[in-house]
Structure formats: C-alpha cells, structure tokens
Amino acid sequence: MLAPHGFLTGAEWAWGVVYKRYAQMIYEGKSLMNGGIPRRMSGTLKDDFCRLSPFGPAVTPAVRSALDRARTKLLDGSLEVYRGPLRDNTGKTVIPAGKTVKIEDPWLDGMNWLLEGIQGQVNG
C-alpha cells in the first residue's frame, strides 16, 4: 500500500452491478455494433455502481463520522465532488466558480491534473 497510515478509503467498482447491466443489455439484443451498448459506462454511490472501500487503519472514529456525513450528502445530492472553483496544483483554474461537473460527465475521463494541495505532476 502506498500510504498505509494516510489511507482513509477508496472508491471501487461494484463489478456485480456493472456485469449485470451489460448482461441485461445483451439479453435485450443490444450490441456495440448497433449502438445499444455504450463504450463508456458510469455510475455513482447512489445507484450502487461503485462503493467505498473499507476504512484504513488510521481512520479515527471522528474521521469515520465525517466520512459518513459526506457520503450521506453525496447520496442526497447536497454535496458535489467537482464544484468550482477548483484549481490544479499549478494554480490553474480547472473548474470555474459556479460550475459543477457531475461524476458521470465524460469530461472527467480526460482528467490530466492534480488538485491544488496534492504533490506531484501529471505526465502526458
């Protein structure tokens, strides 16, 4: 593990949900060739497409509680992950004030920046 003492949780795909969606589309006669099966599939915590990984060993009860509150707000729509203003770690505004990018937005697939405060650089 890269940061065993700094790990809070992570996001993971709920593969059973993903495979079930694809199986249903195939059952319905859809295919990539006829445009019935999308090349990109996404989802959220709310539709069980993804879930949070177990908490890391450094997560205190207070942090657990804060994460649970944030998860609840994500589920009820009162918290957005990508709401501007957001700047990258070079100071460039990547999402302007007043703009929200939904987690399902394909724009995020091309993300090539690190959020302000994160050390490192993007290659490519």
Backbone bond lengths (Angstrom), bond angles and torsions (degrees), N, CA, C in turn:
res aa  C-N    CA-C-N  psi(-1)  N-CA   C-N-CA  omega(-1)  CA-C   N-CA-C  phi
1 M - - - 1.449 - - 1.524 107.62 -
2 L 1.319 116.28 135.60 1.454 122.40 -176.24 1.523 112.93 -63.80
3 A 1.312 117.69 -44.92 1.472 121.37 -177.58 1.529 109.60 -134.55
4 P 1.339 117.50 74.51 1.460 120.26 -173.21 1.523 114.97 -59.62
5 H 1.323 117.75 -26.89 1.461 119.42 -178.88 1.519 112.24 -98.99
6 G 1.327 118.15 -8.61 1.454 121.58 -179.39 1.515 113.16 -110.43
7 F 1.302 117.54 1.92 1.460 122.86 -177.21 1.521 110.29 -78.97
8 L 1.335 116.91 123.02 1.461 120.82 176.36 1.515 110.35 -93.33
9 T 1.306 116.20 -60.98 1.461 123.65 178.80 1.518 106.51 -165.14
10 G 1.282 117.44 -177.35 1.453 121.43 177.68 1.515 109.59 -147.96
11 A 1.297 115.18 172.72 1.465 120.47 176.35 1.525 108.12 -104.48
12 E 1.303 116.30 135.95 1.459 120.32 177.75 1.512 110.01 -135.92
13 W 1.305 115.76 146.84 1.454 120.27 178.06 1.520 109.20 -72.81
14 A 1.305 115.86 141.42 1.466 121.73 173.11 1.533 105.62 -89.31
15 W 1.324 116.24 86.71 1.462 120.83 -170.65 1.520 113.45 -56.56
16 G 1.321 118.15 -32.92 1.465 119.73 177.76 1.516 111.60 -60.48
17 V 1.319 117.36 -40.02 1.467 122.10 178.33 1.524 109.89 -67.29
18 V 1.334 116.83 -44.00 1.464 121.47 -179.69 1.533 110.05 -60.85
19 Y 1.334 116.36 -51.08 1.469 120.32 -178.46 1.525 111.70 -63.72
20 K 1.318 116.54 -36.70 1.468 119.73 178.85 1.530 110.39 -63.57
21 R 1.327 117.21 -40.31 1.469 120.20 177.77 1.525 111.25 -61.81
22 Y 1.339 116.01 -45.55 1.460 119.18 178.67 1.523 111.35 -64.62
23 A 1.323 117.19 -43.08 1.467 120.57 179.74 1.523 110.84 -60.95
24 Q 1.322 117.81 -40.15 1.461 121.18 178.70 1.522 111.14 -63.42
25 M 1.333 116.86 -41.62 1.465 119.75 179.11 1.524 111.00 -65.01
26 I 1.328 117.47 -40.75 1.465 120.91 178.25 1.524 109.80 -65.68
27 Y 1.317 117.37 -42.78 1.454 122.11 177.64 1.529 111.13 -58.01
28 E 1.324 115.89 -36.71 1.470 121.17 179.65 1.523 112.62 -79.40
29 G 1.329 117.60 2.74 1.461 121.15 177.34 1.511 114.71 85.77
30 K 1.303 117.28 11.48 1.461 120.57 179.57 1.525 109.55 -82.00
31 S 1.314 115.45 154.44 1.459 120.32 177.47 1.519 109.78 -149.67
32 L 1.319 115.99 168.83 1.464 120.29 174.80 1.527 110.05 -65.42
33 M 1.322 115.91 -35.69 1.464 120.98 -175.88 1.526 112.16 -64.91
34 N 1.333 117.52 -36.72 1.469 119.04 -178.48 1.525 112.42 -96.64
35 G 1.330 115.64 9.35 1.459 119.94 177.53 1.518 114.71 77.75
36 G 1.323 117.03 6.68 1.455 120.34 -177.58 1.515 114.67 -79.29
37 I 1.329 115.87 -25.04 1.461 120.04 178.07 1.526 107.35 -109.39
38 P 1.311 116.32 122.47 1.465 118.90 -178.59 1.521 111.81 -71.82
39 R 1.308 115.99 147.48 1.467 120.40 175.07 1.520 110.64 -74.76
40 R 1.318 116.11 -22.11 1.459 121.48 -180.00 1.521 108.24 -123.27
41 M 1.304 115.92 127.76 1.456 119.75 176.99 1.522 107.69 -125.18
42 S 1.306 116.10 137.46 1.456 119.19 179.03 1.517 109.67 -140.70
43 G 1.299 114.75 170.19 1.444 120.63 178.90 1.516 109.52 -170.46
44 T 1.305 115.14 -173.39 1.459 120.66 -173.60 1.526 111.03 -133.22
45 L 1.327 114.68 178.41 1.469 119.94 172.28 1.525 110.34 -61.17
46 K 1.332 115.18 -35.87 1.463 119.84 -175.11 1.523 112.82 -64.35
47 D 1.329 117.24 -37.38 1.465 119.29 -179.59 1.529 112.46 -97.98
48 D 1.335 115.78 16.61 1.465 123.31 177.04 1.522 114.24 62.72
49 F 1.330 117.06 17.98 1.459 121.33 177.75 1.532 110.45 -68.99
50 C 1.312 114.79 -33.89 1.457 120.39 176.45 1.521 108.26 -136.85
51 R 1.311 114.95 168.62 1.461 120.02 179.85 1.520 108.69 -148.96
52 L 1.307 115.22 168.17 1.455 120.19 176.89 1.523 109.62 -84.98
53 S 1.327 115.61 139.66 1.465 121.19 174.57 1.523 108.85 -70.43
54 P 1.323 116.87 163.22 1.471 118.95 176.12 1.528 110.56 -57.33
55 F 1.309 116.21 151.25 1.449 121.09 -179.99 1.526 110.87 -66.35
56 G 1.332 115.79 145.68 1.456 122.17 176.74 1.515 111.26 -73.71
57 P 1.330 116.73 166.89 1.464 121.34 -175.72 1.526 114.51 -65.88
58 A 1.319 117.61 -22.07 1.465 120.16 -177.80 1.526 113.01 -87.19
59 V 1.316 117.57 0.14 1.465 120.45 -176.20 1.528 110.08 -79.11
60 T 1.314 114.56 115.24 1.461 121.12 179.88 1.527 110.18 -80.42
61 P 1.318 118.04 164.09 1.461 119.95 175.91 1.535 112.44 -56.13
62 A 1.329 118.24 -36.91 1.468 120.91 179.56 1.530 111.05 -66.33
63 V 1.326 116.39 -41.83 1.472 120.06 178.49 1.518 109.83 -68.02
64 R 1.335 117.19 -39.88 1.468 121.44 176.17 1.520 110.97 -56.36
65 S 1.311 115.41 -44.21 1.458 121.23 179.44 1.528 110.77 -63.72
66 A 1.330 116.83 -43.29 1.469 120.70 178.77 1.526 110.80 -63.90
67 L 1.330 117.10 -40.79 1.465 120.55 177.64 1.522 111.10 -65.86
68 D 1.310 117.40 -39.46 1.469 120.79 177.40 1.530 111.00 -63.00
69 R 1.337 117.14 -40.69 1.468 120.66 177.76 1.529 110.74 -64.68
70 A 1.339 116.42 -42.13 1.470 119.78 178.63 1.528 110.36 -64.53
71 R 1.319 117.25 -41.22 1.476 121.08 178.91 1.533 110.11 -61.11
72 T 1.320 116.31 -43.79 1.469 121.04 178.49 1.529 110.20 -59.36
73 K 1.331 116.85 -42.96 1.470 120.53 179.81 1.524 111.51 -68.23
74 L 1.321 117.57 -35.88 1.467 119.90 175.06 1.522 110.11 -62.70
75 L 1.336 115.95 -42.51 1.466 120.40 -178.84 1.520 112.85 -67.31
76 D 1.338 117.52 -36.53 1.465 118.63 -178.78 1.532 112.97 -88.98
77 G 1.338 116.35 -0.71 1.464 120.30 175.60 1.522 114.99 85.46
78 S 1.319 117.95 3.51 1.460 119.18 -178.79 1.528 112.76 -86.44
79 L 1.329 118.14 -4.49 1.457 122.42 176.50 1.521 108.40 -130.48
80 E 1.309 115.80 129.35 1.463 122.21 176.93 1.522 108.18 -113.07
81 V 1.309 117.37 138.88 1.450 121.57 -178.69 1.525 110.96 -72.15
82 Y 1.306 117.02 -44.70 1.458 122.12 -173.98 1.523 110.82 -109.42
83 R 1.325 116.67 71.95 1.464 122.51 178.75 1.525 108.13 -114.72
84 G 1.322 115.26 125.81 1.461 120.64 -177.17 1.510 112.70 -74.49
85 P 1.287 117.23 160.60 1.459 123.55 7.96 1.534 112.11 -84.34
86 L 1.329 114.80 133.75 1.459 121.39 172.87 1.525 107.85 -123.87
87 R 1.327 115.06 134.99 1.454 121.12 178.16 1.521 109.37 -117.86
88 D 1.317 114.56 150.41 1.455 118.15 175.63 1.524 109.28 -82.02
89 N 1.313 116.40 178.46 1.466 119.72 -175.49 1.525 113.66 -76.97
90 T 1.339 116.35 5.45 1.468 119.77 172.04 1.525 110.56 -105.62
91 G 1.334 117.13 -0.64 1.457 121.43 179.45 1.516 114.97 96.18
92 K 1.334 117.50 -4.28 1.467 121.96 -179.47 1.530 109.78 -76.83
93 T 1.326 117.06 134.45 1.461 121.00 175.39 1.525 108.74 -73.57
94 V 1.335 116.45 121.68 1.463 120.95 179.98 1.527 111.63 -103.43
95 I 1.310 116.62 -26.40 1.472 121.40 172.96 1.530 105.34 -135.35
96 P 1.332 116.49 115.59 1.462 119.50 -176.09 1.527 113.10 -71.38
97 A 1.325 114.64 161.02 1.467 120.95 176.51 1.514 109.65 -55.15
98 G 1.306 115.78 139.12 1.457 120.94 177.78 1.518 114.65 87.67
99 K 1.322 118.08 -9.17 1.463 121.04 -179.94 1.524 109.75 -104.24
100 T 1.324 115.81 139.53 1.460 122.47 175.10 1.519 108.10 -122.66
101 V 1.315 116.59 132.98 1.458 122.07 175.78 1.524 106.59 -107.89
102 K 1.317 116.55 119.06 1.458 121.43 179.81 1.525 110.03 -71.34
103 I 1.295 116.65 149.98 1.454 122.32 -176.71 1.534 111.81 -60.38
104 E 1.327 118.07 -24.92 1.461 121.56 -179.64 1.523 112.57 -84.78
105 D 1.331 118.86 -4.25 1.461 122.64 -176.08 1.528 110.42 -67.45
106 P 1.343 117.98 124.58 1.475 120.99 179.63 1.534 113.21 -59.80
107 W 1.324 117.78 -19.92 1.465 121.04 177.92 1.526 110.78 -55.37
108 L 1.313 116.87 -34.39 1.459 120.60 -178.80 1.526 112.76 -66.38
109 D 1.329 117.71 -23.75 1.461 120.22 178.88 1.526 111.47 -62.30
110 G 1.315 117.05 -26.03 1.457 121.52 179.73 1.516 113.35 -96.18
111 M 1.322 116.93 13.81 1.468 120.38 -177.48 1.527 109.39 -56.91
112 N 1.307 115.47 122.37 1.462 120.49 179.43 1.531 110.09 -132.39
113 W 1.308 115.46 41.08 1.460 121.23 -178.63 1.520 109.52 -142.75
114 L 1.321 114.39 156.98 1.455 121.88 174.59 1.518 107.86 -109.89
115 L 1.290 116.38 140.54 1.458 122.03 -177.62 1.526 111.21 -65.68
116 E 1.319 114.60 148.36 1.455 122.06 177.18 1.534 109.54 -48.46
117 G 1.324 116.05 133.48 1.458 121.54 179.62 1.517 113.79 96.75
118 I 1.331 117.31 -13.92 1.459 120.48 178.87 1.523 108.35 -91.66
119 Q 1.307 115.61 131.68 1.466 119.94 179.59 1.507 109.74 -84.98
120 G 1.307 116.54 141.43 1.452 121.62 177.81 1.508 110.14 131.50
121 Q 1.327 114.54 -176.97 1.452 120.28 178.22 1.514 109.80 -143.87
122 V 1.309 114.22 156.53 1.457 121.20 179.06 1.518 107.68 -95.03
123 N 1.300 116.76 131.47 1.458 121.27 176.26 1.512 109.04 -103.66
124 G 1.299 115.90 130.19 1.464 119.46 175.79 1.472 115.28 106.35
